[in-house]
Amino acid sequence: MTSPSLSVRIGALELRNPVLTASGTYGLGHEFAEIADLGEIGGVVGKTVTMTERIGNPPPRTFETAGGMLNSIGLMNPGWDGFVADVLPKVRALPCPFILNVAGKSEDEFVELSRRSRGLRGVAALELNLSCPNVAGGLDFSKDTAAARRIVAQCVAASGLPLLAKLSPNVEDVVPIAVACQEGGASAVSLVNTYLGTAIDWRRRRTVFARGIAGLSGPAIKPMALLAVLRVARAVDVPVVGIGGIASATDVLEYLVAGATAVQVGTACFLDPCAPVRIAQDLRALLAREGVADVHELIGAAHPGGGGAQK
Ligand SMILES: Cc1cc2nc3c(=O)[nH]c(=O)nc-3n(C[C@H](O)[C@H](O)[C@H](O)COP(=O)(O)O)c2cc1C
């Protein structure tokens, strides 16, 4: 049984396999390097880094739901200076590519964070979090096609890095936003971020989260996220990175057949920090068993003329 070829490309970035970690669910990667063999996965996407340090939202910040979880973390992170001083040296030691996820409060901040990332050793690509629902105004960037196109174009020029635009599902239609990101020069679009939801504490007659709203993730969102990937993959030529409820190698294959070139594993990491490694290993074994020589045979296979695509 020959070993299948699993490597995929996102712009200039080559990944040894399509399995990445999802932002915000795996710290900045280095925290797990001692317990999980990160040389087995395609790469780590770090927790969103913002210009200045953020302490995040008041607790509770997470809440378990049927088939998933709600979170309202509020982009807690050390800010750019803290990231460069304390985290970047550790990230450089990772045995896989590190994709830096950033978010700005304004277009200018997105562009400035991209400019600072240019040529930064240890950063293989940039993911723009255009979608976090927990920051006031944060959603506007991924609701507005003109804004998304403009930000992506400026960040591509400023960073010189392969750029993934991460999209929110909490919009009327995610397809035109994805197309706008492609027009702006994105190397890939990542979807989806969390779906808006809430939880109620009926005894206390109030919402569980101080802000009322939170983001839903995990297996509960997989059918909706898969549909978003299926629809977007039909409309764009750049790679799509599928995210939402992935917990097994078969989940990954479903996303690939729907048109994703790579995937990110999020909530599953809370149950098992080795989940991305296990999923990548299972994927290799499953493809070998099924006689699939190259993962590209499956990418987009659900689309007319799909499969064998070299997106
Ligand atoms: C606790 C938690 C924190 C998250 N923080 C971020 C973040 O900082 N930036 C971001 O782009 N997405 C963030 N996300 C969204 C995930 O990256 C992912 O898009 C979403 O959870 C769906 O994938 P999943 O169902 O596999 O978890 C977070 C998700 C969770 C559960």
The ligand as an SDF file (V2000), in Angstrom:
LIG
                    3D

 31 33  0  0  0  0  0  0  0  0999 V2000
  -13.0330   29.3410   22.3030 C   0  0  0  0  0  0  0  0  0  0  0  0
  -12.9320   29.8000   20.8780 C   0  0  0  0  0  0  0  0  0  0  0  0
  -12.1620   30.9150   20.5720 C   0  0  0  0  0  0  0  0  0  0  0  0
  -12.0540   31.3680   19.2530 C   0  0  0  0  0  0  0  0  0  0  0  0
  -11.2700   32.4390   18.9630 N   0  0  0  0  0  0  0  0  0  0  0  0
  -11.0850   32.8180   17.6660 C   0  0  0  0  0  0  0  0  0  0  0  0
  -10.1790   33.8690   17.3580 C   0  0  0  0  0  0  0  0  0  0  0  0
   -9.4990   34.4500   18.2180 O   0  0  0  0  0  0  0  0  0  0  0  0
  -10.0570   34.2270   16.0530 N   0  0  0  0  0  0  0  0  0  0  0  0
  -10.7460   33.5900   15.0440 C   0  0  0  0  0  0  0  0  0  0  0  0
  -10.5600   33.9350   13.8750 O   0  0  0  0  0  0  0  0  0  0  0  0
  -11.6020   32.5720   15.3240 N   0  0  0  0  0  0  0  0  0  0  0  0
  -11.7710   32.1710   16.5970 C   0  0  0  0  0  0  0  0  0  0  0  0
  -12.6180   31.1290   16.8910 N   0  0  0  0  0  0  0  0  0  0  0  0
  -13.3760   30.4620   15.7980 C   0  0  0  0  0  0  0  0  0  0  0  0
  -12.6620   29.1670   15.3320 C   0  0  0  0  0  0  0  0  0  0  0  0
  -11.4000   29.4360   14.7980 O   0  0  0  0  0  0  0  0  0  0  0  0
  -13.5240   28.4340   14.2810 C   0  0  0  0  0  0  0  0  0  0  0  0
  -13.7010   29.2790   13.1590 O   0  0  0  0  0  0  0  0  0  0  0  0
  -14.9040   28.0410   14.8160 C   0  0  0  0  0  0  0  0  0  0  0  0
  -14.8130   27.6190   16.1620 O   0  0  0  0  0  0  0  0  0  0  0  0
  -15.5500   26.9070   13.9970 C   0  0  0  0  0  0  0  0  0  0  0  0
  -14.7630   25.7430   14.0080 O   0  0  0  0  0  0  0  0  0  0  0  0
  -15.0210   24.4920   15.0190 P   0  0  0  0  0  0  0  0  0  0  0  0
  -16.4710   24.1450   14.8920 O   0  0  0  0  0  0  0  0  0  0  0  0
  -14.0940   23.4060   14.5750 O   0  0  0  0  0  0  0  0  0  0  0  0
  -14.6860   24.9870   16.3890 O   0  0  0  0  0  0  0  0  0  0  0  0
  -12.7510   30.6670   18.2150 C   0  0  0  0  0  0  0  0  0  0  0  0
  -13.5240   29.5500   18.5270 C   0  0  0  0  0  0  0  0  0  0  0  0
  -13.6140   29.0990   19.8360 C   0  0  0  0  0  0  0  0  0  0  0  0
  -14.4540   27.8790   20.1480 C   0  0  0  0  0  0  0  0  0  0  0  0
  1  2  1  0
  2  3  1  0
  2 30  2  0
  3  4  2  0
  4  5  1  0
  4 28  1  0
  5  6  2  0
  6  7  1  0
  6 13  1  0
  7  8  2  0
  7  9  1  0
  9 10  1  0
 10 11  2  0
 10 12  1  0
 12 13  2  0
 13 14  1  0
 14 15  1  0
 14 28  1  0
 15 16  1  0
 16 17  1  0
 16 18  1  0
 18 19  1  0
 18 20  1  0
 20 21  1  0
 20 22  1  0
 22 23  1  0
 23 24  1  0
 24 25  2  0
 24 26  1  0
 24 27  1  0
 28 29  2  0
 29 30  1  0
 30 31  1  0
M  END
$$$$
